């Protein structure tokens, strides 16, 4: 598997970087399109992304470094080599959420309206970004057989990429990518539902991704550990519980109140 997309000698461009940036670009484009429907200015969203994207990448890296602290303490220069892998999506979610809360309060925007807009693009961005793991031959699962992989209709080029050091492995990156893509398609329909309320699209994201990541993580052999437990599974459980609680809270009150698609319930953000 070729990890380098373009080798210019001094500068090397990695497929991992290409896929992560592609996911950010496409996911951000969907979010911009969704924001426009609610009269939230493009300048407001672009300014948000200007800070949100680098902060989320930093959060993803710090999270990964934290769980591999002994290695990076001995090799501090390696912390900056994010093109080689080592970005944890849960770290990006945590850092991104904190900044969105700050940004929303600063500009007096409904936090859950903004989160609903952003998660529309998050799942497709994650689905694309996961392919960076494929080119780096990381984030794969336990050993398996070529017969099993063919039996579940895995594309041949993925099967070939999962043949590492003489052994075939579960392409858990692909499982998660497909799960995120299906969730993205589901959100495109859910957001059109007449009675969906502000905050419930976010709750769907938390529940959907939490469930998928919990079970996919059980197959992975390179998980970040918190004691005897897989950190991603613990956080996935937290996401599922938070999503359920958020859905219930937002479902309170009149069936016609606080509706996501209420044309009278739009915020004209002037930035």
C-alpha positions as CSV (number, residue, x, y, z in Angstrom):
1,X,0.0,0.0,0.0
2,X,1.4,3.4,-1.0
3,X,1.0,5.9,1.8
4,X,2.5,8.8,-0.1
5,X,0.3,10.6,-2.6
6,X,3.0,12.9,-4.1
7,X,6.8,12.9,-3.4
8,X,8.5,16.2,-4.2
9,X,11.7,15.3,-2.5
10,X,11.8,17.8,0.3
11,X,8.0,17.8,0.6
12,X,5.9,14.6,0.8
13,X,2.1,14.7,0.5
14,X,0.4,11.7,2.2
15,X,-2.8,10.1,1.3
16,X,-3.8,10.3,5.0
17,X,-3.6,14.1,4.8
18,X,-5.5,14.2,1.5
19,X,-8.4,12.1,2.9
20,X,-8.6,14.1,6.1
21,X,-8.7,17.4,4.3
22,X,-11.2,16.1,1.7
23,X,-13.5,15.0,4.6
24,X,-13.2,18.4,6.2
25,X,-13.9,20.2,2.9
26,X,-16.9,18.2,1.9
27,X,-18.3,18.0,5.4
28,X,-17.9,21.8,5.7
29,X,-19.5,22.4,2.4
30,X,-22.7,20.5,3.5
31,X,-22.7,22.5,6.8
32,X,-22.4,25.8,4.8
33,X,-25.3,24.8,2.6
34,X,-27.4,23.9,5.6
35,X,-26.6,27.1,7.4
36,X,-27.7,29.2,4.4
37,X,-31.2,27.7,4.7
38,X,-31.5,29.3,8.2
39,X,-30.1,32.7,7.1
40,X,-26.9,32.2,9.0
41,X,-24.3,34.1,7.1
42,X,-21.5,32.4,5.2
43,X,-19.0,34.8,6.9
44,X,-20.2,33.6,10.3
45,X,-19.7,30.0,9.3
46,X,-16.3,30.5,7.6
47,X,-15.0,32.3,10.6
48,X,-16.3,29.5,12.8
49,X,-14.5,26.9,10.6
50,X,-11.3,29.0,10.6
51,X,-10.9,28.3,14.3
52,X,-12.9,25.1,14.6
53,X,-10.9,23.0,12.1
54,X,-7.4,23.6,13.5
55,X,-8.6,23.3,17.1
56,X,-10.4,20.0,16.3
57,X,-7.2,18.6,14.7
58,X,-5.2,19.7,17.8
59,X,-7.8,18.1,20.0
60,X,-7.6,14.9,18.0
61,X,-3.8,14.8,18.3
62,X,-3.6,15.7,22.0
63,X,-6.1,13.0,22.8
64,X,-4.0,10.4,20.9
65,X,-0.8,11.7,22.5
66,X,-2.3,11.5,26.0
67,X,-3.1,7.8,25.6
68,X,0.4,7.2,24.2
69,X,2.2,9.6,26.6
70,X,5.2,7.4,27.4
71,X,6.1,7.0,23.7
72,X,5.7,10.7,22.9
73,X,7.5,11.8,26.1
74,X,10.5,9.9,24.8
75,X,10.0,11.1,21.2
76,X,8.5,14.6,21.5
77,X,9.2,15.6,17.8
78,X,6.9,12.8,16.7
79,X,3.9,14.7,18.2
80,X,4.0,17.0,15.2
81,X,4.0,14.3,12.5
82,X,0.2,14.1,12.2
83,X,0.5,13.1,8.5
84,X,1.7,9.7,9.7
85,X,-1.6,9.1,11.5
86,X,-2.6,9.3,15.2
87,X,-5.7,11.6,15.1
88,X,-8.5,10.4,17.4
89,X,-12.0,11.5,16.4
90,X,-13.2,11.6,20.0
91,X,-10.6,14.2,20.8
92,X,-11.7,16.3,17.8
93,X,-15.4,16.0,19.0
94,X,-14.6,17.1,22.5
95,X,-12.4,20.1,21.5
96,X,-14.8,21.0,18.7
97,X,-17.8,20.9,21.0
98,X,-16.1,23.2,23.6
99,X,-15.3,25.7,20.9
100,X,-18.8,25.7,19.4
101,X,-20.3,26.3,22.9
102,X,-17.9,29.3,23.3
103,X,-18.6,30.6,19.8
104,X,-22.3,30.3,20.1
105,X,-22.5,32.1,23.4
106,X,-20.2,34.8,22.1
107,X,-22.4,35.5,19.1
108,X,-25.7,34.7,20.9
109,X,-26.6,31.8,18.6
110,X,-28.7,28.8,19.6
111,X,-26.0,26.2,20.4
112,X,-28.1,23.2,19.3
113,X,-29.2,24.9,16.1
114,X,-25.5,25.4,15.2
115,X,-24.7,21.8,16.3
116,X,-27.5,20.4,14.2
117,X,-26.2,22.3,11.1
118,X,-22.6,21.0,11.7
119,X,-23.4,17.4,12.3
120,X,-25.2,17.3,8.9
121,X,-21.7,17.4,7.4
122,X,-19.8,15.6,10.1
123,X,-20.8,12.0,9.3
124,X,-19.9,12.3,5.6
125,X,-16.6,14.0,6.6
126,X,-15.8,11.1,8.9
127,X,-16.8,8.6,6.3
128,X,-14.2,10.1,3.9
129,X,-11.6,10.8,6.5
130,X,-11.5,7.1,7.6
131,X,-9.9,6.2,4.3
132,X,-6.8,7.9,5.4
133,X,-6.4,4.9,7.8
134,X,-6.6,2.6,4.8
135,X,-3.6,4.2,3.1
136,X,-1.6,4.2,6.4
137,X,-2.6,0.6,7.0
138,X,-3.8,1.4,10.5
139,X,-7.1,1.2,12.5
140,X,-7.7,-2.4,11.3
141,X,-9.2,-5.2,13.3
142,X,-8.3,-8.7,14.3
143,X,-6.9,-11.4,11.9
144,X,-9.3,-12.9,9.5
145,X,-9.2,-14.9,6.2
146,X,-9.5,-13.8,2.6
147,X,-12.4,-16.2,2.2
148,X,-14.4,-14.3,4.9
149,X,-13.6,-10.9,3.4
150,X,-14.8,-12.0,0.0
151,X,-17.9,-13.5,1.6
152,X,-19.0,-10.1,2.8
153,X,-18.3,-8.5,-0.6
154,X,-15.3,-6.4,0.4
155,X,-13.7,-4.8,-2.7
156,X,-10.6,-6.6,-3.9
157,X,-8.4,-3.6,-3.5
158,X,-9.4,-3.2,0.1
159,X,-8.7,-6.9,0.7
160,X,-5.3,-6.5,-0.8
161,X,-4.7,-3.5,1.4
162,X,-5.6,-5.5,4.5
163,X,-3.0,-8.1,3.7
164,X,-0.3,-7.0,6.1
165,X,2.9,-8.9,6.9
166,X,1.4,-12.1,5.5
167,X,-1.9,-11.9,7.3
168,X,-5.4,-10.6,6.4
169,X,-7.2,-8.3,8.9
170,X,-10.7,-6.9,9.3
171,X,-10.9,-3.5,7.5
172,X,-12.6,-1.8,10.5
173,X,-11.8,1.6,8.9
174,X,-14.2,0.5,6.1
175,X,-16.9,-0.7,8.5
176,X,-16.8,2.7,10.2
177,X,-16.8,4.6,7.0
178,X,-19.9,2.7,5.7
179,X,-21.6,3.2,9.1
180,X,-21.0,7.0,8.9
181,X,-22.1,7.2,5.3
182,X,-25.4,5.4,6.1
183,X,-25.9,7.8,9.1
184,X,-25.2,10.7,6.8
185,X,-27.9,9.6,4.4
186,X,-30.3,9.1,7.3
187,X,-29.6,12.6,8.6
188,X,-30.5,14.0,5.1
189,X,-34.0,12.5,5.5
190,X,-34.4,13.1,9.2
191,X,-33.7,16.8,8.9
192,X,-36.7,17.1,6.5
193,X,-39.1,15.5,9.0
194,X,-41.8,18.1,9.8
195,X,-41.7,17.5,13.6
196,X,-38.0,17.1,14.2
197,X,-36.9,19.6,16.9
198,X,-33.8,21.7,17.3
199,X,-31.2,19.5,19.0
200,X,-32.6,16.1,17.9
201,X,-30.4,15.9,14.8
202,X,-27.5,16.3,17.1
203,X,-28.9,13.6,19.4
204,X,-29.2,11.3,16.4
205,X,-25.6,11.8,15.6
206,X,-24.5,11.0,19.1
207,X,-26.6,7.8,19.3
208,X,-25.8,6.6,15.7
209,X,-22.0,7.2,15.8
210,X,-21.8,6.0,19.4
211,X,-23.5,2.6,18.6
212,X,-21.5,2.0,15.5
213,X,-18.1,3.0,17.1
214,X,-18.8,0.9,20.2
215,X,-19.2,-2.4,18.2
216,X,-16.6,-1.6,15.6
217,X,-14.1,-0.8,18.3
218,X,-14.5,-4.3,19.7
219,X,-12.9,-5.6,16.6
220,X,-9.9,-3.3,16.6
221,X,-6.5,-4.4,18.0
222,X,-4.9,-0.9,18.3
223,X,-7.4,0.7,20.6
224,X,-6.4,3.4,23.0
225,X,-6.9,2.0,26.5
226,X,-8.1,3.6,29.7
227,X,-7.0,1.0,32.3
228,X,-8.5,-2.3,31.2
229,X,-11.2,-0.7,29.0
230,X,-11.1,0.7,25.5
231,X,-11.4,4.5,25.7
232,X,-13.4,4.7,22.5
233,X,-16.0,2.3,23.9
234,X,-16.4,4.2,27.1
235,X,-16.8,7.5,25.2
236,X,-19.2,5.8,22.8
237,X,-21.4,4.7,25.7
238,X,-21.3,8.3,27.0
239,X,-22.4,9.6,23.5
240,X,-25.3,7.2,23.4
241,X,-26.6,8.1,26.8
242,X,-26.1,11.8,26.1
243,X,-27.9,11.5,22.8
244,X,-30.9,9.7,24.4
245,X,-31.1,12.3,27.2
246,X,-30.9,15.2,24.7
247,X,-33.6,13.7,22.5
248,X,-35.9,13.3,25.5
249,X,-35.3,16.8,26.8
250,X,-35.8,18.4,23.3
251,X,-39.0,16.4,22.8
252,X,-40.7,18.0,25.8
253,X,-43.4,20.6,25.3
254,X,-45.8,21.1,22.4
255,X,-45.3,19.0,19.3
256,X,-45.2,22.2,17.3
257,X,-42.7,24.1,19.5
258,X,-39.0,24.5,18.8
259,X,-39.2,22.8,15.4
260,X,-36.0,22.6,13.3
261,X,-37.9,23.2,10.1
262,X,-40.1,26.0,11.4
263,X,-39.6,28.9,9.0
264,X,-40.5,31.3,11.7
265,X,-37.8,29.9,14.0
266,X,-34.7,31.0,12.0
267,X,-31.8,33.1,13.2
268,X,-30.5,35.8,11.0
269,X,-26.9,36.0,12.1
270,X,-25.1,39.1,11.0
271,X,-21.4,38.8,11.3
